[in-house]
């Protein structure tokens, strides 16, 4: 619950306003969970315990994670968080985060949910993007067969046609409502089919406005080649290509599924960081052909972005995950940078794959999380000293 005394007091910093959405007990738990996950000694056992607890559907722990990383179980609950963030000059990227189901009813329901989000975003200037998860629109095995080019039966062809129709329905409605669509990344054995759909969508729908945005994962060595391909397509088709640059969230899964994995990856974080900054540099130099969204919690990367002369007075976004890097988000917002929080919502019991990826991303001993935990501790101590608060 948002602390009204804090949120209404102008003497408090923007950063502390964001922390006001946490109860004292949630802040304490968040502090200790992050401390354990970012310590090299305790990380692995902590991850095992969290995964075990989530898989057992422990209501207390699921509720705790929902309160930190999620915007609620439905669009109405998510809207409350959108309004809260907007008061601090922070935008929201909404994502219906349910995944892992593979039937036509689920896929069609995902389309309906996305169209509702587009309607909401068309009325709310604080929602610049609506996210779609490719695996929510079609069977992941169908994408994989399309990529491999094997065992594509007549039934598969019909299923693929229905999948493409779902994308078209979303894309055309987004164009009608002038709402930008951000397509999430997937595993390497699925991603080439998603890239093809996204690029075809950009060619068709990005003529007047950057409606379609494709996600590029910088831990993939092929990311440079993909960005250059998109650049050439933008030039040849006179469009502005929407690109979201991330470090990536599937590396562990890729390593554990080598028989499926397509392409090569940077296995060292320093290499991924270097490639991320290289992609930013490339986009900056060719900014007239791109409408970029830079997703990162890395303050060095953010500083690099903000110091690009080529990006001065140009349109771009910076974004962080909801519940992570609040101190970074608030600092950017206070300096009038167009900043977003990636805000997922949906039935929590159906969103565990998303939660587990967020936890894995949080289990990294980086300066960002170390600084954030120091600030959380400071907030906890402040509350203990001001118990009437």
Secondary structure by P-SEA (a helix, b strand, c coil): cccccccccccccaaaaaaccccaaaaaaaaaaaaaaacccccaaaaaaaaaaaaaccaaaaaaaaacccccccaaaaaaaaaaaaaacbbbbbbccccccccaaaaaaaaaaaaaaaaaaaacccccbbbbbccccccaaaaaaaaacccccaaaaaaaaaaaaaaaaaaaaaaaabbbbbbbbccccccaaaaaaaaaaaaccccccccbbbbbbccccaaaaaaaaaaaaaaaacbbbbbbbbccccaaaaaaccccccccccccaaaaaaaaaaaaaaaaaaccccbbbbbcccaaaaaaaaaccccccccbbbbbccccaaaaaaaaaaaccbbbbbcccccccccaaaaaaaaaaaccccaaaaaaaaaaaaaaaaaaacccc
